[in-house]
């Protein structure tokens, strides 16, 4: 078994599964943050990478199986019991070899000359590998790539613990220049809390846990004591149901953060939920964005770093002189945002308890971008200065209908009747297709930096 040192097998059955394939050379398909993987589907007569339609079909699991391919690398199994394997070699190259002197190409040529067909299997999820560095990139970027592989693997697998025989460089978490970083988590969701704390630690980010208000534990007496009433006429845009107690619990959780921001007079605060995955180089990218905002002295009160952009007729307006920032339009979800003291004061000052709707519907009202005018009429002051990172910096770990998806807002009860259960995310899963996924690429290219010559360097793989 050949395994590159920076490849990670998370499926404990990988070796058994590969042996069962009974192939001379067979590889498990490894995942990365992009299309890159440990195989090629095409190779030119000169030995270079050739893009083919089959690659995407296999890489994105649209076709499942164990496929003949001209190249596997990084992690693969050789069956040394088969006679033909004696002819496989990395060095010296075959006597007829005239291609580029590259280890994986030399080995693929050796396999071809020996009459051995390489195979790539994608029937299971086997593990991860980082995207290789480009010539201009640094060792620090390689470390960041490796960290991202680790935290991506933790979404569906236990943390990858270091060997007891390896010395680990200590980490020094900090608040990234924020006065505080809050992570909202339900006490009963220990698995999410543990994953997030480890994920944040690996990125050297220090957080304070906010115990979320559990909507399932709220009763009618508590709602009356808080003078909570649903905003008149509110209906969920996808299921047409009224407010749920899970959504009330979510709102109260964010509200408690806003109150603490005010009480402690925190000028700049980051708020994240516990079911998010982080963009590559999250810490570096967010730090740079906030530095750029400070540099131009932008007057801001809320900055989304994770949300669902709703379908817009026009792209959101790019902010002049700040790369990767747009003026926020109607958005869904509150995965993560930066909030100022003035922003928190405006949100709390709106007195939302007596006219409550989900927090991700409330925020667009407060910056005057909600498409339902009747909702906005209930809030007189709607001048919150809201922006968004572009592209986004965090995403959901799972989407509605996917294995592992769990909602504490949908699976709840109607706000004013605890006997009426809502289980929309399961019983009406077809409606989730209207929401779709959060696209990782920027929707407004005006917010992006201009391309450099380094961005256009061709690669030998699907990078």
Helices and strands as residue ranges (DSSP letters): E 2-3, E 7-9, H 14-20, E 25-28, E 39-40, H 53-59, E 66-69, E 71-72, E 75-78, G 83-87, H 103-113, E 118-121, E 127-129, H 139-153, E 180-185, H 190-202, E 208-211, G 215-217, H 220-225, H 245-263, E 268-273, E 276-278, H 282-295, E 302-309, E 325-327, E 331-340, H 341-349, G 352-355, H 359-366, H 373-376, E 386-389, E 394-396, E 411-414, E 417-423, H 424-427, G 429-431, H 432-435, G 445-447, G 453-456
